[in-house]
Amino acid sequence: MSEAKENMEVSKAEQAIYDRQIRLWGMEAQNKIRNSKVLIIGGKQLGAEVAKTLSLAGVDEMHLVDHRLVDTEEIGMNFLYDASVDNSKMTKWAASYNFLYNLNRNVKLFIVEEDVLSKNDSEIEEYLTKFTLVVVLDESYERTAKVNNICRKHHIRFISGAIYGWIGYAFFDFDGHAYLVKAKSPDCLNEEESETGKTSTVVTVDEEFVLETFSYPSFVETLNSDFTAKKIVRKCKRIVPTSYFLVKSMLRASSENKLTGVTENDIEKLIPIWNEEVAAGNHTIDMQPVQPDRFDHLFGPNFGPTAACVGGVIGQEAIKSISEGKNPLRNLFIYTGFESTGFMCNFPPV
């Protein structure tokens, strides 16, 4: 989406609602958020976390896409659903509507109960160009890559993420967008004459921030990082977390149509892919904290705290990006519930 002129300012009533966050990031940032139109594709646990955060932030519009019906096991796991009613005949975002509507009635909600990404490329491209930010969650590698390429072409902010049982990831692509960074202003040096000669006094200048444009690699470039360069090989064990191989293996297994839905069979198919990814990342199998006997934790049900942590980071970075706040994280976040640890990776490594 080309940067549209901001023509809606935060009203006095909205100022009262958003008072605490305006104190945090300022009125200019809130106006940018107020004028943003966000698309979220994927209405599972991770989508719920992201939608909640962006609704509370006060975006103008949220377009929520998911054609799938609510699974019975999700009813007690997704806090957007009303467990007192039968949600199983509703699509995921339709079942979430009442909660989100009452959470912030200033946000316009649009529920799309069709598989938008199954349309032809030109229709998908036309649909995406009206948004400030596109978020793709729990989708396949191919679909995620396709949407990312369209967003890069049209200068649209892009985030993707997924939860695989106890692990999850978030990918950020804000290529060509500007964010606040500390201005490089040297301290002032005052020289004074004294009986013993010249003395110098350093006067500290208050911090100033300026907008700076950042470049980001694509989804495909990031998830196909090359770790063979000599200077990279030496530091792989430090910069490549072991949980990266689990995420990459799940993405590959899905992309190669290896997953059948039967956990035992899926683990059997996953192991050789994982072995390859560990070797490609210059790690050793015996040093991996999560071995194949725990791979059942990569399949449902998803671990709630993992969805909360990954969703929280996505929401935080989405707000920073829309509001052109201080420079957002770059560019791949991975969380593992096995170790209760999150890692920020700047991939491809340099």
Secondary structure, DSSP 8 states (H G I E B T S, - for coil): -----------HHHHHHTHHHHHHH-HHHHHHHHT-EEEEE--SHHHHHHHHHHHHHT-SEEEEE--SB--GGGTTT-TTS-TTS--TTSBHHHHHHHHHHHH-TTSEEEEE-S-GGGS-HHHHHHHHTT-SEEEEES--HHHHHHHHHHHHHTT-EEEEEEEETTEEEEEEE-TT-EEEEE-----EEEEEEETTEEEEEEE-----EEEEE-----HHHHHT----SHHHHTTHHHHS-HHHHHHHHHHHHHHTT---S-HHHHHHHHHHHHHHHHHHTT--GGG-SS-GGGGGGGSSS--HHHHHHHHHHHHHHHHHHHTT-B----SEEEEETTTTEEEEE-SS--
